[in-house]
């Protein structure tokens, strides 16, 4: 697959902002923290045999933009985001969009779904790989740790877990709500490969995804909520707020000035 260009990433960020602005929908900050790594996965690594599970379901906007970036969704599709009778709701739908296997967004369940998918591929002797994209807040969920125990027990080497570690969740900073900080020290106690990278450095994400192991892999993406938009960065409010016209224009200017 061709290497993802910086220009394509910038276009995707602007299209994400436009889609959320036109629909009047929030969750923009967490979509911007996830988008860069998701674009690398979809544009450079995801083959037709592979599966992608967005456990962090409120980042559905980033998922739709990633699908748009590879031609799987059209401009007309994006214009229906979060509207009545849309195929693109605020969380990924259970059906209707090729490549989306599960309705997700009730946090803490995506890793179980991804683990089952990876095990099914092995049992079927299929070569596909499963990618699971998670939030850092989900690691406060007991179901996530149960799933990780299963992943390690089954030694699912065909599973790659990406954690959007932006340090913010719906009610504050993760370390204030239920501290797991630093998360990677907890993960390193399991029989898995753990790698920590800058979630907005395309080469770092790319190099991490290229590596293979005989064990499951977790890539912790050190990211910034609202990345690329100065008034959004590291602000919990942008877990919820939609954009005004003035804010949308300022956000586009910020993206273009990078």
Backbone as CSV, one residue per row, in Angstrom:
resi,resn,N_x,N_y,N_z,CA_x,CA_y,CA_z,C_x,C_y,C_z
1,UNK,0.838,-1.185,0.000,0.000,0.000,0.000,0.882,1.248,0.000
2,UNK,0.466,2.337,-0.706,1.281,3.551,-0.725,1.346,4.215,0.637
3,UNK,2.438,4.936,0.857,2.653,5.618,2.130,1.694,6.795,2.265
4,UNK,1.086,6.924,3.415,0.151,8.005,3.691,0.891,9.333,3.715
5,UNK,0.382,10.313,2.972,1.042,11.616,2.909,0.510,12.546,3.990
6,UNK,1.339,13.513,4.372,0.926,14.527,5.340,-0.244,15.327,4.787
7,UNK,-0.218,15.591,3.479,-1.299,16.349,2.852,-2.637,15.626,2.982
8,UNK,-2.621,14.311,2.854,-3.857,13.539,2.990,-4.369,13.574,4.424
9,UNK,-3.449,13.548,5.378,-3.842,13.641,6.784,-4.483,14.992,7.068
10,UNK,-3.887,16.069,6.556,-4.446,17.403,6.774,-5.834,17.521,6.152
11,UNK,-6.005,16.970,4.967,-7.317,16.992,4.315,-8.342,16.215,5.138
12,UNK,-7.911,15.101,5.728,-8.811,14.284,6.537,-9.216,15.025,7.812
13,UNK,-8.266,15.722,8.444,-8.594,16.483,9.650,-9.635,17.559,9.345
14,UNK,-9.441,18.261,8.229,-10.389,19.312,7.866,-11.760,18.725,7.529
15,UNK,-11.760,17.575,6.871,-13.046,16.953,6.512,-13.770,16.458,7.757
16,UNK,-13.013,15.992,8.745,-13.618,15.585,10.011,-14.290,16.771,10.697
17,UNK,-13.580,17.887,10.763,-14.147,19.091,11.368,-15.394,19.546,10.629
18,UNK,-15.328,19.528,9.308,-16.482,19.943,8.499,-17.680,19.043,8.763
19,UNK,-17.449,17.743,8.827,-18.535,16.790,9.035,-19.202,17.012,10.390
20,UNK,-18.399,17.211,11.416,-18.958,17.438,12.752,-19.652,18.799,12.840
21,UNK,-19.078,19.808,12.216,-19.686,21.139,12.242,-21.040,21.127,11.533
22,UNK,-21.095,20.538,10.356,-22.338,20.540,9.580,-23.444,19.746,10.257
23,UNK,-23.073,18.753,11.031,-24.074,17.935,11.713,-24.387,18.448,13.119
24,UNK,-23.570,19.388,13.622,-23.785,19.925,14.962,-23.487,18.935,16.067
25,UNK,-22.522,18.060,15.829,-22.221,16.965,16.752,-20.870,17.181,17.429
26,UNK,-20.778,16.808,18.709,-19.538,16.909,19.459,-18.653,15.686,19.330
27,UNK,-17.941,15.350,20.392,-16.939,14.274,20.424,-15.777,14.567,19.472
28,UNK,-15.521,15.838,19.231,-14.481,16.198,18.255,-13.086,15.959,18.818
29,UNK,-12.871,16.282,20.085,-11.534,16.156,20.660,-10.970,14.756,20.577
30,UNK,-11.764,13.767,20.961,-11.314,12.378,20.921,-11.212,11.816,19.526
31,UNK,-11.931,12.393,18.582,-11.774,11.990,17.185,-10.446,12.488,16.632
32,UNK,-10.070,13.718,16.994,-8.799,14.264,16.518,-7.603,13.566,17.153
33,UNK,-7.747,13.073,18.375,-6.631,12.347,18.990,-6.432,10.981,18.332
34,UNK,-7.505,10.419,17.788,-7.457,9.076,17.212,-7.185,9.057,15.713
35,UNK,-7.490,10.155,15.035,-7.549,10.132,13.572,-6.230,9.774,12.900
36,UNK,-5.119,10.350,13.342,-3.848,10.141,12.636,-3.475,8.660,12.583
37,UNK,-3.511,8.000,13.732,-3.149,6.580,13.765,-4.143,5.740,12.976
38,UNK,-5.416,6.100,13.051,-6.423,5.344,12.316,-6.201,5.454,10.809
39,UNK,-5.813,6.633,10.361,-5.520,6.817,8.931,-4.351,5.944,8.487
40,UNK,-3.323,5.834,9.321,-2.183,4.979,8.972,-2.630,3.527,8.846
41,UNK,-3.442,3.065,9.802,-3.928,1.680,9.756,-4.693,1.424,8.465
42,UNK,-5.642,2.272,8.150,-6.521,2.035,7.007,-5.811,2.231,5.672
43,UNK,-4.929,3.199,5.580,-4.283,3.503,4.309,-3.061,2.650,4.012
44,UNK,-2.437,2.070,5.051,-1.185,1.365,4.823,-1.164,-0.088,5.273
45,UNK,-2.082,-0.492,6.132,-1.959,-1.826,6.723,-3.185,-2.712,6.564
46,UNK,-4.359,-2.175,6.520,-5.566,-2.993,6.545,-5.819,-3.598,5.171
47,UNK,-5.742,-4.919,5.098,-6.023,-5.632,3.853,-7.445,-6.181,3.887
48,UNK,-7.875,-6.751,2.782,-9.250,-7.272,2.713,-9.454,-8.468,3.635
49,UNK,-8.378,-9.119,4.059,-8.482,-10.252,4.988,-8.524,-9.807,6.450
50,UNK,-8.210,-8.535,6.703,-8.074,-8.043,8.068,-9.405,-7.528,8.610
51,UNK,-9.432,-7.337,9.930,-10.619,-6.810,10.605,-10.206,-5.658,11.517
52,UNK,-11.082,-4.650,11.603,-10.836,-3.497,12.456,-12.014,-3.340,13.400
53,UNK,-11.734,-3.263,14.699,-12.778,-3.076,15.708,-12.515,-1.759,16.421
54,UNK,-13.455,-0.834,16.306,-13.342,0.445,17.007,-14.023,0.307,18.357
55,UNK,-13.254,-0.054,19.361,-13.822,-0.173,20.706,-14.231,1.194,21.235
56,UNK,-13.439,2.207,20.917,-13.729,3.596,21.291,-14.786,4.139,20.331
57,UNK,-16.033,3.697,20.543,-17.080,3.937,19.558,-17.423,5.383,19.336
58,UNK,-17.167,6.262,20.322,-17.483,7.672,20.130,-16.499,8.351,19.175
59,UNK,-15.481,7.633,18.713,-14.598,8.126,17.656,-15.060,7.627,16.300
60,UNK,-16.360,7.406,16.170,-16.916,6.944,14.891,-16.615,7.926,13.770
61,UNK,-16.592,9.221,14.074,-16.283,10.209,13.041,-14.935,9.953,12.405
62,UNK,-13.923,9.652,13.220,-12.596,9.344,12.688,-12.624,8.073,11.850
63,UNK,-13.420,7.082,12.270,-13.552,5.851,11.497,-14.176,6.129,10.137
64,UNK,-15.232,6.935,10.105,-15.878,7.252,8.821,-14.932,8.027,7.907
65,UNK,-14.159,8.932,8.488,-13.199,9.686,7.672,-12.095,8.767,7.148
66,UNK,-11.660,7.818,7.957,-10.658,6.847,7.490,-11.210,6.024,6.334
67,UNK,-12.468,5.593,6.442,-13.094,4.851,5.347,-13.249,5.729,4.105
68,UNK,-13.579,6.987,4.301,-13.671,7.944,3.186,-12.302,8.119,2.521
69,UNK,-11.238,8.144,3.319,-9.894,8.381,2.786,-9.425,7.256,1.873
70,UNK,-10.005,6.067,2.016,-9.623,4.949,1.139,-10.728,4.634,0.130
71,UNK,-11.705,5.521,0.008,-12.740,5.375,-1.005,-13.892,4.467,-0.646
72,UNK,-14.000,4.074,0.638,-15.084,3.178,1.037,-16.364,3.938,1.409
73,UNK,-16.258,5.240,1.658,-17.418,6.101,1.849,-17.279,7.303,0.920
74,UNK,-18.423,7.872,0.520,-18.434,8.999,-0.403,-18.706,10.304,0.359
75,UNK,-18.473,11.417,-0.347,-18.811,12.717,0.235,-20.282,12.773,0.616
76,UNK,-21.142,12.232,-0.240,-22.579,12.237,0.042,-22.901,11.456,1.312
77,UNK,-22.150,10.384,1.561,-22.357,9.609,2.785,-22.012,10.445,4.013
78,UNK,-20.868,11.145,3.955,-20.437,11.943,5.090,-21.431,13.056,5.408
79,UNK,-22.105,13.558,4.386,-23.078,14.633,4.594,-24.282,14.183,5.408
80,UNK,-24.467,12.867,5.556,-25.608,12.350,6.333,-25.226,12.016,7.768
81,UNK,-23.994,12.275,8.155,-23.497,11.905,9.486,-24.444,12.393,10.581
82,UNK,-24.872,11.438,11.411,-25.691,11.726,12.592,-27.079,12.278,12.244
83,UNK,-27.513,12.146,10.994,-28.840,12.609,10.599,-29.845,11.456,10.698
84,UNK,-31.131,11.776,10.544,-32.153,10.742,10.547,-31.923,9.761,9.405
85,UNK,-32.116,8.468,9.686,-32.015,7.398,8.681,-30.622,7.280,8.057
86,UNK,-29.608,7.779,8.744,-28.256,7.710,8.207,-27.657,6.317,8.390
87,UNK,-26.674,6.013,7.542,-25.833,4.841,7.765,-24.656,5.187,8.668
88,UNK,-24.495,6.477,9.009,-23.341,6.930,9.775,-23.795,7.567,11.089
89,UNK,-24.232,6.762,12.040,-24.646,7.302,13.341,-23.446,7.720,14.180
90,UNK,-23.725,8.225,15.375,-22.671,8.717,16.246,-21.763,7.643,16.794
91,UNK,-22.193,6.393,16.749,-21.358,5.238,17.077,-21.466,4.253,15.914
92,UNK,-20.446,3.438,15.677,-20.480,2.535,14.514,-21.706,1.630,14.540
93,UNK,-22.354,1.455,13.377,-23.553,0.609,13.308,-23.202,-0.867,13.193
94,UNK,-24.172,-1.707,13.489,-23.949,-3.156,13.415,-23.929,-3.655,11.981
95,UNK,-24.589,-2.948,11.084,-24.602,-3.386,9.684,-24.806,-2.186,8.777
96,UNK,-24.605,-2.419,7.500,-24.820,-1.369,6.513,-23.556,-0.782,5.939
97,UNK,-22.428,-0.919,6.632,-21.159,-0.378,6.137,-20.143,-1.511,6.070
98,UNK,-19.715,-1.899,4.879,-18.705,-2.949,4.767,-17.446,-2.581,5.547
99,UNK,-16.950,-3.533,6.308,-15.745,-3.294,7.096,-16.021,-2.975,8.548
100,UNK,-17.285,-2.701,8.897,-17.655,-2.493,10.293,-18.465,-3.700,10.739
101,UNK,-17.876,-4.500,11.603,-18.487,-5.779,11.987,-19.360,-5.684,13.219
102,UNK,-19.109,-4.674,14.072,-19.799,-4.614,15.357,-20.257,-3.201,15.663
103,UNK,-21.413,-3.104,16.301,-21.848,-1.841,16.873,-21.115,-1.668,18.201
104,UNK,-20.364,-0.584,18.332,-19.545,-0.393,19.525,-19.769,0.995,20.107
105,UNK,-19.298,1.176,21.316,-19.428,2.464,21.965,-19.807,2.333,23.410
106,UNK,-20.409,1.224,23.805,-20.540,0.914,25.224,-19.171,0.419,25.651
107,UNK,-18.385,1.306,26.229,-16.947,1.079,26.376,-16.625,-0.139,27.222
108,UNK,-15.522,-0.787,26.854,-15.055,-1.943,27.595,-15.365,-3.275,26.941
109,UNK,-16.000,-3.251,25.765,-16.387,-4.494,25.106,-15.606,-4.772,23.815
110,UNK,-14.980,-3.753,23.261,-14.326,-3.917,21.968,-13.199,-4.919,21.960
111,UNK,-12.427,-4.977,23.038,-11.307,-5.919,23.063,-11.805,-7.358,23.072
112,UNK,-12.908,-7.624,23.758,-13.478,-8.975,23.730,-13.906,-9.356,22.321
113,UNK,-14.545,-8.413,21.627,-14.976,-8.676,20.252,-13.772,-8.913,19.337
114,UNK,-12.747,-8.103,19.508,-11.551,-8.256,18.682,-10.839,-9.563,18.981
115,UNK,-10.790,-9.940,20.255,-10.137,-11.195,20.629,-10.864,-12.385,20.017
116,UNK,-12.190,-12.369,20.070,-12.956,-13.448,19.454,-12.743,-13.515,17.967
117,UNK,-12.644,-12.339,17.325,-12.397,-12.292,15.883,-11.031,-12.871,15.544
118,UNK,-10.024,-12.491,16.313,-8.669,-13.000,16.067,-8.598,-14.509,16.264
119,UNK,-9.265,-15.010,17.300,-9.270,-16.458,17.528,-10.005,-17.171,16.404
120,UNK,-11.102,-16.598,15.924,-11.844,-17.214,14.821,-10.984,-17.316,13.563
121,UNK,-10.202,-16.273,13.287,-9.314,-16.318,12.123,-8.306,-17.458,12.258
122,UNK,-7.777,-17.633,13.461,-6.823,-18.719,13.683,-7.493,-20.074,13.488
123,UNK,-8.669,-20.255,14.080,-9.360,-21.541,13.989,-9.735,-21.884,12.549
124,UNK,-9.971,-20.851,11.747,-10.300,-21.056,10.331,-9.055,-21.154,9.458
125,UNK,-7.883,-21.051,10.095,-6.605,-21.084,9.366,-6.540,-19.989,8.314
126,UNK,-7.051,-18.810,8.673,-7.030,-17.655,7.787,-5.920,-16.702,8.206
127,UNK,-5.392,-15.970,7.224,-4.211,-15.143,7.457,-4.523,-13.750,7.984
128,UNK,-5.774,-13.380,8.045,-6.128,-12.024,8.410,-5.651,-11.617,9.794
129,UNK,-5.500,-10.310,9.966,-5.083,-9.735,11.245,-6.236,-8.904,11.792
130,UNK,-6.339,-8.818,13.113,-7.364,-8.002,13.759,-6.701,-6.827,14.463
131,UNK,-7.253,-5.636,14.214,-6.798,-4.416,14.870,-7.918,-3.921,15.774
132,UNK,-7.596,-3.606,17.012,-8.577,-3.096,17.961,-8.117,-1.724,18.436
133,UNK,-8.964,-0.715,18.212,-8.615,0.660,18.580,-9.398,1.044,19.827
134,UNK,-8.682,1.376,20.907,-9.292,1.591,22.209,-8.981,2.979,22.760
135,UNK,-9.720,3.374,23.803,-9.406,4.579,24.558,-8.644,4.189,25.820
136,UNK,-7.960,5.167,26.419,-7.276,4.863,27.678,-8.276,4.717,28.822
137,UNK,-9.397,5.457,28.764,-10.400,5.342,29.814,-11.012,3.954,29.918
138,UNK,-11.042,3.231,28.790,-11.614,1.876,28.801,-10.849,0.912,29.701
139,UNK,-9.609,1.262,30.003,-8.811,0.365,30.841,-9.170,0.490,32.314
140,UNK,-10.177,1.293,32.622,-10.764,1.299,33.953,-11.887,0.263,34.054
141,UNK,-12.201,-0.381,32.941,-13.287,-1.365,32.881,-12.745,-2.764,33.165
142,UNK,-13.402,-3.478,34.088,-12.968,-4.842,34.395,-13.052,-5.770,33.200
143,UNK,-14.043,-5.555,32.329,-14.204,-6.418,31.156,-13.004,-6.341,30.223
144,UNK,-12.340,-5.186,30.189,-11.153,-5.043,29.347,-10.023,-5.926,29.851
145,UNK,-9.821,-5.957,31.159,-8.745,-6.787,31.717,-9.071,-8.274,31.581
146,UNK,-10.340,-8.629,31.694,-10.729,-10.022,31.451,-10.416,-10.418,30.014
147,UNK,-10.710,-9.516,29.092,-10.408,-9.788,27.683,-8.903,-9.933,27.474
148,UNK,-8.109,-9.108,28.140,-6.659,-9.189,27.987,-6.122,-10.517,28.517
149,UNK,-6.689,-10.993,29.609,-6.297,-12.314,30.122,-6.545,-13.382,29.059
150,UNK,-7.714,-13.306,28.398,-8.052,-14.262,27.336,-7.078,-14.124,26.160
151,UNK,-6.781,-12.885,25.778,-5.856,-12.629,24.663,-4.497,-13.265,24.936
152,UNK,-4.006,-13.084,26.154,-2.689,-13.631,26.502,-2.730,-15.154,26.607
153,UNK,-3.794,-15.665,27.200,-3.915,-17.124,27.338,-3.937,-17.797,25.973
154,UNK,-4.661,-17.205,25.033,-4.748,-17.767,23.682,-3.544,-17.386,22.816
155,UNK,-2.707,-16.505,23.331,-1.505,-16.043,22.608,-1.878,-15.607,21.181
156,UNK,-2.748,-14.625,21.119,-3.294,-14.181,19.833,-2.299,-13.243,19.142
157,UNK,-1.347,-13.833,18.489,-0.303,-13.050,17.829,-0.832,-12.302,16.611
158,UNK,-2.037,-12.648,16.156,-2.644,-11.957,15.018,-3.528,-10.791,15.459
159,UNK,-3.332,-10.322,16.691,-4.100,-9.207,17.225,-3.160,-8.052,17.577
160,UNK,-3.491,-6.866,17.068,-2.786,-5.640,17.430,-3.777,-4.687,18.082
161,UNK,-3.447,-4.244,19.285,-4.305,-3.336,20.054,-3.653,-1.965,20.061
162,UNK,-4.416,-0.947,19.678,-3.932,0.430,19.722,-4.730,1.181,20.778
163,UNK,-4.034,1.866,21.676,-4.694,2.592,22.768,-4.467,4.088,22.573
164,UNK,-5.557,4.811,22.388,-5.507,6.261,22.237,-5.353,6.879,23.631
165,UNK,-4.119,7.129,24.021,-3.794,7.535,25.393,-3.728,9.069,25.448
166,UNK,-4.921,9.713,25.441,-4.953,11.176,25.465,-5.177,11.756,26.867
167,UNK,-5.291,10.886,27.862,-5.347,11.280,29.278,-6.636,11.970,29.709
168,UNK,-7.646,11.997,28.840,-8.909,12.644,29.191,-10.069,11.709,28.899
169,UNK,-11.119,11.797,29.718,-12.330,11.021,29.485,-13.541,11.885,29.828
170,UNK,-14.722,11.316,29.810,-15.933,12.103,29.893,-16.094,12.948,31.135
171,UNK,-15.466,12.577,32.251,-15.655,13.308,33.496,-14.377,13.930,34.031
172,UNK,-13.326,13.971,33.231,-12.089,14.602,33.683,-10.861,13.878,33.164
173,UNK,-9.734,14.125,33.796,-8.496,13.451,33.433,-8.530,12.021,33.957
174,UNK,-7.989,11.094,33.189,-8.038,9.685,33.595,-7.377,9.478,34.952
175,UNK,-6.313,10.219,35.228,-5.616,10.033,36.502,-6.433,10.553,37.676
176,UNK,-7.424,11.422,37.414,-8.280,11.945,38.477,-9.517,11.073,38.680
177,UNK,-9.987,10.428,37.610,-11.214,9.631,37.685,-10.936,8.272,38.318
178,UNK,-9.961,7.560,37.765,-9.559,6.252,38.311,-8.166,5.969,37.771
179,UNK,-7.176,6.393,38.503,-5.825,6.432,37.963,-5.275,5.046,37.626
180,UNK,-4.807,4.920,36.379,-4.044,3.753,35.932,-2.685,4.220,35.414
181,UNK,-2.324,5.421,35.764,-1.172,6.070,35.156,0.141,5.646,35.825
182,UNK,1.180,5.356,35.010,1.128,5.205,33.560,0.591,3.821,33.171
183,UNK,-0.311,3.797,32.241,-0.996,2.567,31.856,-0.029,1.475,31.419
184,UNK,1.027,1.876,30.698,1.912,0.852,30.122,2.639,0.038,31.186
185,UNK,2.823,0.581,32.381,3.477,-0.223,33.421,2.561,-1.353,33.881
186,UNK,1.262,-1.150,33.849,0.300,-2.203,34.191,0.259,-3.254,33.080
187,UNK,0.297,-2.790,31.833,0.221,-3.706,30.691,1.464,-4.593,30.600
188,UNK,2.601,-4.067,30.996,3.847,-4.820,30.863,3.922,-6.012,31.808
189,UNK,2.963,-6.141,32.715,2.922,-7.315,33.561,2.309,-8.527,32.888
190,UNK,1.781,-8.338,31.660,1.154,-9.421,30.912,2.100,-9.951,29.836
191,UNK,1.784,-11.140,29.339,2.621,-11.783,28.320,2.284,-11.212,26.947
192,UNK,2.629,-9.939,26.761,2.351,-9.232,25.513,3.531,-8.334,25.176
193,UNK,3.556,-7.887,23.935,4.526,-6.886,23.510,3.876,-5.519,23.674
194,UNK,4.544,-4.599,24.366,4.028,-3.251,24.570,5.011,-2.252,23.966
195,UNK,4.474,-1.345,23.156,5.298,-0.298,22.572,4.593,1.035,22.770
196,UNK,5.349,2.067,23.102,4.803,3.399,23.366,5.330,4.349,22.300
197,UNK,4.413,5.016,21.575,4.837,5.913,20.501,4.010,7.197,20.544
198,UNK,4.491,8.200,19.853,3.753,9.445,19.644,2.620,9.152,18.659
199,UNK,1.397,9.300,19.114,0.256,8.956,18.283,0.008,9.885,17.121
200,UNK,0.765,10.980,17.027,0.617,11.917,15.921,1.850,11.958,15.019
201,UNK,2.802,11.079,15.289,3.997,10.946,14.459,3.743,9.782,13.500
202,UNK,3.472,10.091,12.252,3.080,9.059,11.293,4.140,7.978,11.154
203,UNK,5.407,8.373,11.117,6.476,7.384,10.980,6.553,6.485,12.205
204,UNK,6.381,7.053,13.395,6.440,6.253,14.619,5.302,5.246,14.662
205,UNK,4.104,5.677,14.293,2.958,4.766,14.256,3.182,3.692,13.204
206,UNK,3.644,4.104,12.055,3.903,3.171,10.942,4.929,2.116,11.346
207,UNK,6.026,2.549,11.930,7.080,1.609,12.314,6.591,0.628,13.384
208,UNK,5.771,1.114,14.297,5.234,0.222,15.332,4.310,-0.825,14.721
209,UNK,3.500,-0.421,13.771,2.565,-1.354,13.136,3.278,-2.380,12.253
210,UNK,4.443,-2.028,11.769,5.190,-2.939,10.900,5.785,-4.109,11.672
211,UNK,5.998,-3.938,12.942,6.654,-4.979,13.730,5.701,-6.146,13.982
212,UNK,6.258,-7.334,14.064,5.488,-8.539,14.329,6.122,-9.293,15.502
213,UNK,5.320,-10.122,16.126,5.771,-10.856,17.299,5.028,-12.177,17.353
214,UNK,5.508,-13.088,18.176,4.773,-14.337,18.401,3.819,-14.181,19.583
215,UNK,3.657,-12.926,20.047,2.709,-12.614,21.118,1.784,-11.486,20.658
216,UNK,0.655,-11.287,21.343,-0.192,-10.135,21.033,0.592,-8.847,21.249
217,UNK,0.194,-7.779,20.538,0.906,-6.508,20.626,-0.048,-5.399,21.048
218,UNK,0.433,-4.530,21.922,-0.290,-3.325,22.301,0.589,-2.125,21.965
219,UNK,0.044,-1.215,21.177,0.729,0.034,20.851,0.011,1.151,21.597
220,UNK,0.703,1.742,22.556,0.136,2.860,23.311,0.464,4.142,22.558
221,UNK,-0.569,4.839,22.119,-0.419,6.058,21.338,-0.520,7.262,22.271
222,UNK,0.594,7.894,22.551,0.565,9.102,23.384,0.025,10.243,22.524
223,UNK,-1.222,10.599,22.768,-1.926,11.516,21.879,-2.454,12.729,22.632
224,UNK,-2.996,13.662,21.871,-3.524,14.912,22.430,-4.981,15.053,22.013
225,UNK,-5.842,15.163,22.985,-7.249,15.388,22.691,-7.383,16.735,21.980
226,UNK,-8.087,16.746,20.848,-8.239,17.970,20.071,-7.010,18.335,19.262
227,UNK,-6.168,17.349,18.970,-4.875,17.604,18.318,-5.017,18.459,17.064
228,UNK,-4.177,19.491,16.975,-4.118,20.342,15.792,-4.967,21.592,15.867
229,UNK,-5.852,21.662,16.864,-6.714,22.841,17.047,-6.388,23.413,18.423
230,UNK,-5.754,24.562,18.459,-5.173,25.061,19.700,-6.183,25.220,20.830
231,UNK,-7.368,25.736,20.530,-8.315,25.967,21.617,-8.988,24.681,22.098
232,UNK,-8.782,23.581,21.375,-9.344,22.296,21.785,-8.357,21.423,22.542
233,UNK,-7.085,21.617,22.321,-6.084,20.670,22.811,-6.107,20.555,24.334
234,UNK,-6.205,19.293,24.786,-6.188,18.954,26.216,-7.318,19.606,27.009
235,UNK,-8.422,19.901,26.342,-9.587,20.486,27.004,-10.717,19.463,27.030
236,UNK,-11.126,19.079,28.248,-12.150,18.048,28.377,-13.466,18.457,27.729
237,UNK,-13.782,19.751,27.688,-15.053,20.212,27.143,-15.284,19.721,25.715
238,UNK,-14.185,19.501,24.977,-14.330,19.073,23.577,-14.579,17.575,23.447
239,UNK,-14.798,16.934,24.592,-15.385,15.586,24.546,-16.857,15.695,24.156
240,UNK,-17.440,16.886,24.370,-18.881,17.046,24.199,-19.288,18.111,23.186
241,UNK,-18.609,19.250,23.170,-19.145,20.433,22.492,-19.139,20.327,20.973
242,UNK,-20.194,20.835,20.321,-20.155,21.049,18.869,-19.474,22.379,18.566
243,UNK,-19.210,22.639,17.306,-18.517,23.859,16.888,-19.507,24.945,16.475
244,UNK,-19.223,26.176,16.898,-19.920,27.322,16.322,-19.253,27.653,14.988
245,UNK,-19.873,28.538,14.226,-19.289,28.935,12.935,-17.914,29.554,13.142
246,UNK,-17.791,30.432,14.130,-16.506,31.095,14.383,-15.448,30.085,14.819
247,UNK,-15.833,29.136,15.653,-14.887,28.112,16.100,-14.473,27.205,14.951
248,UNK,-15.411,26.863,14.091,-15.084,26.028,12.931,-14.062,26.730,12.040
249,UNK,-14.270,27.996,11.778,-13.344,28.742,10.931,-11.965,28.829,11.576
250,UNK,-11.929,29.058,12.900,-10.652,29.126,13.602,-9.952,27.767,13.600
251,UNK,-10.735,26.693,13.750,-10.161,25.340,13.758,-9.540,25.009,12.404
252,UNK,-10.221,25.355,11.323,-9.671,25.107,9.980,-8.382,25.894,9.784
253,UNK,-8.350,27.123,10.254,-7.129,27.924,10.137,-5.978,27.294,10.896
254,UNK,-6.271,26.747,12.076,-5.231,26.071,12.851,-4.680,24.865,12.100
255,UNK,-5.562,24.053,11.545,-5.127,22.869,10.788,-4.270,23.278,9.605
256,UNK,-4.664,24.322,8.902,-3.939,24.759,7.713,-2.599,25.379,8.057
257,UNK,-2.443,25.839,9.303,-1.184,26.502,9.675,-0.120,25.541,10.167
258,UNK,-0.484,24.263,10.350,0.481,23.267,10.849,1.570,23.011,9.814
